[in-house]
C-alpha cells in the first residue's frame, strides 16, 4: 500500500506524549506507514531511550523534549521541528495524565494538572502546528480522547472533564479549520494495558469487571490502535472531519 490511500511517505508526524505507552506504539505505527516521526516527552532521558528504540525500525525518527502545557516551549519547538525536520503534516495530541481522587477530595493542583495536559496542552500544540497547516492548506490532527469523553467513573472526574472537553475541542477545530483542508478527528481508546492503567490490570476485581463490561471480553491490544490512527492520518479519511472513533471492544455499544 505504499502508493495507496494509507501511505504516509513524505509526511512529518509529531506525536506528543510518546516516550511510552500508547503514544510510543502509535508513533511506531505511523513510522511503519512511511511517516517521519517526531517523538515528544517531558523527560529528555526517557525520550531519548524511546527514540533509540524506535530508530531500530525507523532511522529517521527524532525526539524533542517539551511540556505541552508551556506555550513558550511549544511554539519554540514546533518552529524547530519545521526548520530541522520538515513541515508537520500530522499531529497526534496524545500527551495525558491521570489524577485519581474523589471529586470532593480533589485539590486545585490536581484539577489544573489534568486540564493543563489533557485539554489545554492539546489546544496549545494544535494552535502552533495549525499555523503552518493553514499556510500550506493541508493537514491532519488527531486528538487522543477516551471512553471518558463519554462516560464517567468514580475518582476520574478531572480526567473525564478534560477528555470530554477534548472531544468538543476536536469538533470546534474541525469546524474552524476545514476550510483550510485540515481534518481534525479523535480516537477514543477503551481499556488498554499501559503504564497509566497497569495498576488496574493487576487488580483482580477490576480485571474481572472490565472483561464482563466489554463485549469483546478482554483488554485492548496496543497495536489495535494503529489501523484507526493511520486511517485518520492518511488520504483515506480526507472527508472525515470532527469525528471521534472509539476503539473500545464495544463498551459504548452495550448497556
C-alpha positions, 0 to 999 in steps of 0.5 A: 500500500505504499502508493495507496490511500494509507501511505504516509511517505513524505509526511512529518508526524509529531506525536506528543506524549510518546516516550511510552505507552500508547503514544510510543506504539502509535508513533511506531505505527505511523513510522511503519506507514512511511511517516517521519516521526517526531517523538515528544516527552517531558523527560529528555532521558526517557525520550531519548531511550524511546527514540533509540528504540524506535530508530531500530525500525525507523532511522529517521525518527527524532525526539524533542523534549517539551511540556505541552502545557508551556506555550513558550516551549511549544511554539519554540519547538514546533518552529524547530521541528519545521526548520530541522525536520520538515513541515508537520503534516500530522499531529497526534495530541496524545500527551495525558495524565491521570489524577485519581481522587474523589471529586470532593477530595480533589485539590486545585493542583490536581484539577489544573494538572489534568486540564493543563495536559489533557485539554489545554496542552492539546489546544496549545500544540494544535494552535502552533502546528495549525499555523503552518497547516493553514499556510500550506492548506493541508493537514491532519490532527488527531486528538487522543480522547477516551471512553471518558469523553463519554462516560464517567467513573468514580475518582476520574472526574478531572480526567473525564472533564478534560477528555470530554472537553477534548472531544468538543475541542476536536469538533470546534477545530474541525469546524474552524479549520476545514476550510483550510483542508485540515481534518481534525478527528479523535480516537477514543481508546477503551481499556488498554494495558499501559503504564497509566492503567497497569495498576488496574490490570493487576487488580483482580476485581477490576480485571474481572469487571472490565472483561464482563463490561466489554463485549469483546471480553478482554483488554485492548491490544496496543497495536489495535490502535494503529489501523484507526490512527493511520486511517485518520492520518492518511488520504483515506479519511480526507472527508472525515472531519470532527469525528471521534472513533472509539476503539473500545471492544464495544463498551459504548455499544452495550448497556 
